[in-house]
Amino acid sequence: MKKPRLFAMLLCAFALAGCARTEPVKNIDQTLNSHYSDNQLQTAILEAGRARHWVMQPQQPGVITGKITQRDHSAEIRITYGANHYAIHYVGSNNLMAGPGEIHKSYNRWVNNLDKDIQFRLASSTTP
């Protein structure tokens, strides 16, 4: 009689773990195999962000800030870039269950998609 109860409790624990809505905040540090001009990198980042509905704002050479709003959730990022790298770092959020090093998994999906789009645009660039 104890084994079925233990099995049921384990099953519930695994089910609840699978429903977790938060995960560690994902920051991207991407090293590129090719060298790109600052203008090429800035263009790729801005275009990728706008295509994914991020509001992108160049702040200074090598730095762009981005903000996305989905319904009543929002996130802010800071993107730094140079000749053969770029980085996307979490700055802040609203209604994304952010805690110490944790955030709603949607944020990581948004950043992952942005990263893939930046890479795609750089790969499509005709003159790296």
FENUR-V258592 format. One line per field, one symbol per residue. burial: + if it has 9 or more other ideal C-beta (glycine too) atoms within 8 Angstrom, else -. A space follows every 10 residues. Layout:
# FENUR-V258592
burial->???
This chain:
# FENUR-V258592
burial->---------- ---------- -+--++-+-+ -+---+-+-+ ++++++++++ -+-+-+---- --++++++-- --++++++++ ++-+++++++ --+--+++-- -+++++++-+ +++++-++++ ++--+---
